[in-house]
């Protein structure tokens, strides 16, 4: 507990929850890191896809960049409306469930959960790639560095929303400064020199325009849009008025993402940058524009930090989405509970664990993870905007037709982008996401069915008549390992429960049962039953004895009173058998058997 307090901090009272919320400046840093950071790899993914057909197609990077920037504008405006229509947050899951039905909401929720997990994996590995580009000697340790980064993020988020915001708000603004410095210096250098000499992409006349390659490049570049939904999912993270602050932050985020993405794509196109295995596009641009030195390393380090902190957005939104779905009964209830620091601790730890497993499986390679990326988020985009169209037609209100047209345009645009992404990335790994989403939906439905069944059986309507609730006979069994103070204390408690009390001793060593019998006769407590165990098992003979007792007395209730002593220090537990716990687990599923532990606390 002392270590927990040192790492995470003291518990925060529920009454202080309003004080833990974020303002627009801090909210932008926390919730836009994912979207803004995609500038670091979005353009690179376009160029890598175009390189498959050779350097001739590299000149198409600029038109593709313009198309993606236009898509950013459409999605930003669409989600601006969602923020005001659903101020409670929940994003695509709530919008889909309310307007398109249960399954649409679950599909959107599953897609977002997948996207958040992949965001952590992709952002962390991309951030480490920025460092290994500047320091190639670290390349072999990229998996270990990625796991350490996840651990630090996890720890920071467990400390609470406000504190994690303070910890992680500075690096995003340093990255934004570095990116605009790169773009401005790059433009001045390109247009300002009298006769700039740069490596140009080769231009050849193509007999057939390779549409599939261009579409694949577009789908890869669409990874830049991941994270745009974060603010709509986390409206309640902002200080009041929540919708207004979230909406303004949404516009800021979309503007930053759009201008930086088109700027980097333009510079990469004009400077003739080609993808390299061990060096990122931003690193190459930084060397050309800044010629190394302070600003180059500032760019690389800030890129690393923003990419690592891009995973902070899912750490803010994944647990919140899990909590909303858990409250609706589609995920385990534990995910709906807040921890000591007013954050959803279980969701935070679950996200860190799954993302770490993905990084290990894919060996920390960003390019192997990218094909899995963006499918889920564009599916959520499409369902969210389609749901918003239904929402406006249902509730109407001032300017509802204009709002419906905006969301309808967003739904059509993202649906087209989704079809392109799913088809071009399917054989490269997107099939995993396509299969995983229905599996997640099936699991959530099964969880929901379980909770409905439990609620039905626990309902007061199912209480039987008073006479049917009583038990005809009640037997109490006290399993003992010997005759000592702890067992005597258990007998005293057992006698208060029933007149049918008996002790049971399982004999493993033949010589021990005589000693136990002699001591037992001295105290003359309750009848003693000695069971033989030729295979040295304590649990199996006890279970057989209980089964036989149930056969002889069909209507009885049996209570197992387990004598247990509690050591003074926690590590003393490791020195003792946990027989009481094993007995409890063994008998958990027997209908008419209850297990009670009678603890005896030991002194130093």
C-alpha positions, 0 to 999 in steps of 0.5 A: 500500500505504501508503494502504491501511494508513492507511485499513484498518490493519495485517494481523491474524494468523489466530491472533488471530481469537478476540480479534476476536469481539464480546461481547453488548453490542457484538454487539447494536449491530452485528447489531441495527441493521438490525432496530431501525432499522426502527422509523424507517420501519415505522409510516410505511409502514403509514400511507402505505398506509392513506392511499391510501383516505383518512384514514378508515382511519388508525385501523386502524394500531394493530391492524396494529401489534399484529399485526406486534408479535406476529409479531416475538415469534413470529419471535424465539422461532423464531430463538432455537431456530435459534441453538442448533441451528446454532451455526456460523451460516449461518441460513436457507441452512444450515437449508434446505439441510440439511433441505429440500434443495439448492434450498430452501437456494439459494432461502433464500440468494438471498432473504437476499442480495437482502434484505441488498442492499436493506437497505443501500439502504433504510437509507441512504436512510431515514437521509438522509431523516431529515437532509433532514427536519430540513434541507430544503436538503439534499434535492436532494443525498440521492443523493450523501449516500447514496453517501458514507455507503456509502463510510464504512461500507465503509471501517469494515467493512474495518478488521475486525469488532472495530474496526467494532464499536467505531466503530459501537456508540455510535449504536445505543444513543443511538437506543434512548435517544432512542426510549424518551425519545420514547415515555415523554414522548409517553405522559406528555404524552398521558395527563398533560395534563387536556384534551389537544388533538390532531389526531384521525383522522376516524372514518366508518362504512365500508360495505365494509371495504377488506381489500386496503388493510389487507393492503397496510398490514400487508405494508408494516409487515412491513418492520420484521421485516427484520434479525431473522435477522441474529444467526442468520446471524452466530453465529460473530461472538460470543465463546464460548460462541457460541450462548448469547451469540447467543441472549441477544442475540436476545431483547434485540433482539426485545424492543427492536424489539417495544416501540419499534415498538408505542410509535411506532405508538401515538403516531402513532395517538393524535397523529393523525400523517399522512405528509408528503412531505418530513418523516418520522413520527418528525420530526413526533412529535418536534416535537409531543412535544419541541417542537423543541429539543435532544431533537428534534435528538438524535432526528433525528440518532440516527435518521439514524445508526441508519438508516445504521448499519442497513446495517452489519448486512448488511456483517457478514452478507452477506460471511459468507453469501457465504463459506459459499455460496462454500465449498459451491461456489455462489459464486466462491471469492474470496468465501470468503477473508478479507482482511488484517483477518480480514474477508471483504473481497471480499464487503464491497466487492461489497455496497457496489457493488451497493447504490450502483448501486441507490440511483442507479437509484432516485434515493435514494427510500426509498418506491421501494425499500420495495416490493422489501423484505421479500419475500426475508426472509419467504421466508427466514423461512418456509424456515428455520422449515420446515427447523427442523421437519424438523430436530427430527423428524430428530434429536429430543432433549430437548423436541423436540416443543415446539421443533417446535411453536414452529418450525411456528407460526413457519413458518405465520405467516411463510408467511401474511405472505409470501403477503400481502406478495408479493400486495400488493406484486407490482405495486408492484415486488416482481415484481423480487425474484420474478424475481431470486431464480430467476435468482440460484439458476440462476447459483449452480447454474451456478457449482456445476456449473463447480466440479464439472467443474473438480474432476473434470478435476483429479482424480488419477484422470484422470492418463493413462499416463506415456508419454502425458504426454510431449510429442513436440516442444517449440518455444519462441518469443521475441517481440521488440520489438528487440535489447536486454538484456531480449530476450537474457535471454529467449533465455538462459532459452528455451535451457534449455527446448528446442533448438527456439528461435526469435525472432519480430519483427513489423515494423510500420514497413518500415525497422525490420526491416533494423536489427533484422536487422543487430543480430541477426546481430551477436549470433548468438543463435537463428534470427530470423523476421520477420513483416510487419504491413501493418495495424500489429497485433503480436498478429494476425501472431503468432497466425497464425504460431503457428496455422501452426506447430501445423498443421505440427506437430500434436503439439508444445507451444509456449512463448512466452517474453516479455521484459519489463522492470519499471520502478522506480516503479509509474506508469512502467508507464503509459508503456509498452505492455503487449504481454506482458500482451496476448499472455498474454490472447490465447493463454490459451485455446489448449490447447498453448500456454504463456506465460512472462514473463521480467522484467528489473527496471530501476533508478532 
